[in-house]
Amino acid sequence: MEHEEAAAHGPLDQFTIDRLIPIHIGGIDASFTNAALFMLISVALVTWFLMAATRGGSLVPGRLQSLAEAAYGLVASALRDNVGPEGKKYFPFVFSLFMFILFANFIGLIPVPGSFTVTSHIIVTFALAFFIFVMVTLIGLARHKLHFFSLFLPAGVPIYLAPLLVPIEIIGYLTRPISLSVRLAANMLAGHTMLEVFAGFVIALGIFGFAPFLFVIAIYGLEVIVAFLQAYVFAVLTCLYLSDAINLHKH
Amino acid sequence: MTDDKPPPPADRTPPALGDFGQRLRRAQGESEQTQGPASGVNSRGLGLAFRMATELVAALIVGGGIGWFLDRWLGTRPWLLLVFLTLGMAAGMLNAFREAKRLEREG
């Protein structure tokens, strides 16, 4: 019995996308899925959190307000350290990105039936990363015009190496959205799969299940760190790419 | 404004508010220093290793992808795939190297 159920409910089931409200527009499946639902939930929670945290606006912050201030300070200092004073303009963008990913990661960790981690799907993270990539490239082009392409030829390189080095630099540049999205999605996917696999052992082993249970607790703790860390890494790398577009390797 | 001079020991008034900002910054610096290396060494190392690995793999995917599409387009299978895979490998190493250099600078 248990085996049959375990086979029917594998550790990867948590990533399946269900159509909650089927919508088809001109042959395109635009259904409202559980992924969309959880994205909405994270946006709503971020909004609620920041509204509630800043409502008081007291000089001595309360619990919520100091959390919000810590998040603000984290992103602001990452932007300041990596981009410089020019980066202040892009703070709202990076901060929204950071908060959205952070909340999506944390919501995915809440162990209730039907829980879903939006950021474990590569298409979600790739959409974010591709948007960043296009935006950063456009910012660079707008700021430096054609001089932007000097990004692909580091200063002080002998000219006869350029035919070899320029393609390498261009591939390295095109790699950014892939590595950015794969990093986040793979981290979430691996962690959640591992959690579910070990949670399956707890039931299968019966009375001896306490051993994997302790392990699950430990992994869960690690996952909380990873959820935060990956959101932070995503934000920091966005800052770095912005810095490349704005400062062109000059720092 | 007497910044560095400690308050005279004779009177029992608390230290002046003038250097409060400085003292606060010093205290924060101390607490950051004591927290810094101890907190999350393992998770940080794990994150770094993962970052390097994705950098290498992603560049390989991009290089291979470009080569594959160019091959299909120009009908030169498999030569451009091989060339761009090699370039992708080089790009991945370059990216990983830059990342490592940046982290080293940050300390």
Interface residues (C-beta under 8 A of the other chain):
Chain A: P167 I168 E169 I171 G172 L174 T175 I178 S179 V182 R183 A186 N187 L222 I225 V226 L229 Q230 V233 L240
Chain B: G40 S43 R44 G47 F50 R51 T54 E55 V57 A58 A59 I61 V62 G63 I66 F84 L87 G88 A90 A91 G92 L94 N95 R102
